[in-house]
Amino acid sequence: MATIDIVDVTDEARFGLIPPCADPAFDHRSCDYWEDADRGSKASRPSWLPSGAASAGGPAGSAASSTNPFAPPPGRESNPFAPPPKASANPFATTSSGPVRNPFLDDATEQPAENPFAPRRPARPTIAAEAPRKLQLLGRGLGIFGSYAKVLIVDGNAVAYCQFGPLSAYPRALRLRELYPKLPDAPLPAVITCIATTAAARKSGHALSLVAEVCRDLAERGFAAVEAYPEARAVADATPAARPQFWIRAGFALAVDDERYPVMRREL
C-alpha cells in the first residue's frame, strides 16, 4: 500500500515540497491571487522563489549605492554654497561627553527582569524575513492561527496542495463574498482558496482526502463552517478552486448559485 502523509507548510523546507501546477503558466509558490484583491496574480513568478530580501521586491531607487559618481553622499547638504549649520549654544546645558539619557526611552530596549513565578510563554513560530515572498504570506498568522497550507505526499512525492485560512487573510474572498448579502455574517467561515493535484495524480482521490483533512483541522481550530469560491466556467487547470462538482463530492453544498462564481459551503 502507498504511504500517505499530510504536512503543514510552516517552514522553507516544506514550502519546497509544494508540487508544481498542472498548467506551467501558474505557480502555487508565487501566487497571491487571493491575498491581493486588486493586483493579485496566479502567474508563475520565478523571482519570488529565491530566498533573500531581494525576492520580496523593494521600492525603485533603493540600490545600495548611487550610479551617479558626482552625486553627494546621502544625508549631506547638496548645496555647496550653503553655510555650514550652526549649533546654537545652550548656556544652561551641562557639558557631557555622551548623549543625554532619556529615562522613558533608554530602558525600552532592555530586557525586563525575569519573574520566576510567572508562567513562561511558549515561543511562537515565525517565518524569517529572508524567506520567499509566498512563504511569508503563508506565515502571516502562523503564531496565532496556525498554518495556511497543507501538502499531501504519496510515497515521498508531493501530489496535492491546499491553501486555506481565516476569511480576513484573503481580501479577494472578502470582496467576492460581499456580492452575496444572503450569506451568513456570523460566525464568519474559514475559506479554502486553492486545491490542486499534479497532472499525474488526477482522479486518485488525493484532493478529496486533503480537503477532508483541512476541514477536520479547521473544525479543531474552532470554525463552524468553511467556504470555497470556484469559477464555474474556468478551464480545469486555470482555476485554483476546482469546479463546483468537486466540492459537492467533498461534502459541500451550493450556498449561492451563480453562473460565474458560485459559493460552496460546508458546515463543520
N, C-alpha and C positions, 0 to 999 in steps of 0.2 A: 504494500500500500504506500501511497505517496505521503510524505511528511509535509504537513501544512502548518505554517506559523504565521501569526499576525502580529506585527510590531508597530509601535508608535514612532512617528518621526519626531525625535526630540533632540537630535544632535546631527553633526555633519556626516558621521559615518552612515547613519540610517537615511539621511537625506540623499546620499549617494545610491541608495537602493531603489529609489523611485524609478519604475520602469518607463521606457520611452512611450510616447503617444503613438497610436496606430497611424496617424497622419503626421508625417515628419515636419509639417509646417507649424505644428503646435508642440508645446513642451510644458509638462506639469511643473518642471523645476524653474521656469521663468514666467509663469502665468500669474497675472494679477487682475484678471478679468473681474472677479468678484470683489476684490479688495479695493478697487478704484472704480467708482461708478461712472466717472467722466472719461478717463483715459486708459482704463484697464484693457489689457490685451491678452489673447491666448497664444500669440505668436511666439515662435522659438527665438530667444534672445541669448545667444552664447555668452555675451559679455556679462550676464548675470551669474554665470556658473562658477567662475574662479573665486576663490576666497580672497579677502582683502578689501580694504575700504574703497578701492577704486571700482570694484564691481558694483557698488551701490550707487555710483554716479555722484556728481558734485556740481556745484554751480559753475557756470562758464567763467573763465578767468581765474580759476583757483590754482593755477600752476605754482609750483614751489618757487620758481624764480622767474623774473620778468624776461621777456625776449628782447627788450629794448636796452642795449648797453648804456644808453645815455639817460635812462630814467633814474630819478633819485631813489635811494633806498626807501622802503616803506616806513612810514612813521615819521619821516623828516619833513621839514618845511620845504616845499618845492619852489619857493620864490627866492632866488639868490640875492635879491636886493632888499629883502625884508630884514629889519634889525633883529638881532638875537633877542629871544624872550628875556624879559627882566623878572627876576624873582623879587617880589615885594617883601621887604624885611618886616618882621613882626617883632617889635621891641619887647613884647611880653612873653615871647616863646623862649623856652629854655633850650640851651644847647644840648643836642643829643647826637650821638654817633649812629643811631639806628632809628628805624621807624617808630612812630608813636603807637603804643599798644592800645587797641580798642577792646575793652573787656567784653563787649557784646558781640564781637566778631571773631576775635582770635581763638576763642575756645570752641567755636562751632565745628572746627575740623578735628578736634581732639576726641579720642575715643572716650565714651563715658565710663565712669568707674564701674567695674563689674559687680553685680549684685548676686552674691552666692545663693540667695534664697529665691531669686526669680527663675521661672522655668526658661529653659533655653529654646529659642525658636529654631526650627529646622531651616537650614539654608534652602532657599527656593531655587529651582533650576532656572538657568538663563541661557540665552544664545549670545555668543560672542559677537562683538561689533564688527569683527572681520569676516563673519560668516557670509555665504552667498545671500543675495538680496531676498530671494524667495524664502529661504530658511528663516531669515529674520522676520518675515511676515507670518510664517507658521509658528514662530516662537513668541509672538507678542503677548499672549496670555498664558504662557507656559507655567508661570509661577502661581497663577490664580485658577484658571480654568482647566489647564492640562493641555494635552496635545491637540493639534488641529488636523492631524492627518495620520493615516494608517496605511501600511503596505502588507499585502498578502504574499507569502513566499511559499513556493512548492518545490520541495527537494532542493532548496538553496537558490532557486531562481525566483526573482520578484516578478509576479504576473499581474497584480492588480493594485490599484491605488485609489484611495478615497480621502477627500478633504471635507471637513465639516467644522462646526463650531457654533458659538452663540450668534444670534442674528446681528448683534451690534458689531461683530467683527467684519461683516460683509456689507458695505454700503450699497452695492448694486442689488443685493437681495432685499434690503430695506426699501429701496426705491421701487423695485418691482412689486413688492408686497403692498405698497401704498396705492397701487392701481385697483386693488380689490378690497373695498371697505368692509365687505361682509366677513372677511377673515377675522377670527377672534383676536382681540388685542391682549388678552390675559388668560393664562400665562403665555408669554411670548415663547415661540418654539425655538429649538435648535434648527440648524439648516445643514443639509448635505449639498455642497456646491459642485462636487466633482466625483464621479465614479467611472472608472475605466479599467479595461484589461488590455493586455497586449494582443496583437492580432492572432498569435499562435495559441492563446489561451481562451479564445472565444468559445461560447457555448459549453463551458465546463462547469458552470455554476459558481465560479470563484467570486464573481462580482456580487451575487446574491449572498454568499457566505460572508463577504466583507461588510456589506450593508447591515446584515443581521448582527454582526459583532459591534459595529458602530452604534446601532440602535440600543443594544444592551448596555454599552458603555455610557451613552448619553442618559439613559434611564438611571443608571447608578449615580450620575452627576447631578441628578435632581430635575431633569427636564421632563415635562409632561407630554410633549409632542415634538415631532421633527417634520420639517417640510423640505421638499425639493422642487426645483423650478426647471423642468425640461423644456426644450424647444421642440414643439410638435413637428415642425416642418424641416428641421435641420437634418443634414446628412449625418449618418451614424457616427463617423469619425470626427465630425466637426463640432459636436456638442459635448460639453463636459458633464452634462447632467442626464445622459442617456435619453431614452424615449419614455413616454407615459406608460407604455405596456410593461416596461421593465419594472417600474415602481409598483404597479399593481401586483406583479408576481412577488415583489418584496414585501407585500403586506400593507402597502399604502392605498389610500382611497383618493379619488378625484375630488378635491375640495373646491376648485374653481375650474369650470370647463371653458377654456379659452382656445380658440383655433390656433393661436401662435404660442402663448406662454401659459399653459395650464399649471395649476398648483396642485401638487401631490402632498398628502398629509397622512401621517401615521401617529396615532395616539400611543404613548409609551406606558 
